[in-house]
Structures are given as structure tokens and as C-alpha cells.
Amino acid sequence: MSEYFQLLRRDLMGALPAPQWPADIRLDHYRDASAPAIHAVLCMAQEQGGGRVGSLDQWRQQFVTNAEFDPRLCLVASNAHGILGVAQCWTSAFIKSLAIHPTAQGQGLGRALLLHSFLVFQQRGEAFVDLKVRESNTRARHLYETAGMVFVLRDRVTED
């Protein structure tokens, strides 16, 4: 049975809602010292919702070798207990991954990171931002749609 993804888009030309952060959340971006913890959260999300994250070394190397990877576009939300959420975005106005640690799910952190990502791309002068989500990931699709993302296209998931 084939699996499908949807490409969703958010127009950034108008006013955007401000993120409402859960208590005690600090926002930062990728730093090499926190790479293992960031990678671990991305891997947990991959297990829940699909997608692919390479090994820690492969993933870390992309910040040096791939122009789509910008450390300032890897948004990291944490509290005193550690990293709870990651929005890894590409320079092409694409949200590659939105990952929330299982202990922090259902508290609004995913919505806050998503809305913050919209603001970051709007400040960079982008007209819109895109992401892909598996059709079977209804929880993520609901989040994206209620944040104003709209359907652009449907395609078959291919495994590289």
C-alpha cells in the first residue's frame, strides 16, 4: 500500500499570529554543543511521524556542507530539563522538521515553534513557507491546518 504526503503552504504576506510559549521555554538556535540532544529529539519525532534523519555525524555535517542548512534556521526550544522542541528549517523557506519531545507534546510548544518559524521567514522577506507531512500523520496535519497552512499538492512518498 502506498503512503502519500501533502505539501502545505502558509502565506506570509499579511499579519501573523504571535506564538504563545509554554512557561519556562527558552528559544535558541542550533549550536554544535547541543547537536546530540537536538538530533535525539528529531529522531524521536521521526519514529512517530515519518521522515528521515541521518546519523548524528551525517546530520551535523550538513550544517557545513549543504547551503539549505543554516544553524540560525534550526530553532531550538528548551527548558531547565533540556531540549523539548526543534523546528529545522531550510534557507528555501521550507520547514524540514518540526519535532516535539513526547514529554512536551500537547502543551502548545509545536504551535509556538511553527508560528515562530513563520515569523522568521517573514522577517527574511519570504512570501510563503512550505512543508511536507504524511497524510497518515493526522495530528500534525491538524496543527498545520489550524495554523493557516493550506494544501498545495499530494504525492507518493518515495524511500531513497
Buried (B, 14 or more C-beta within 10 A) or exposed (E): EEEEBBBBBBBBEEEBEEBEBBEEBEBEBBEEEBBEBBBBBBBBBBEBBBBEBEEBEEBBEEBEEEEEBBEEBBBBBBBEEEBBBBBBBBBEBBBBBBBBBEEBBEBBBBBBBBBBBBBBBBEBEBEBBBBBBBEEBEEBBEBBBEBBBEEEEEEEBEEE
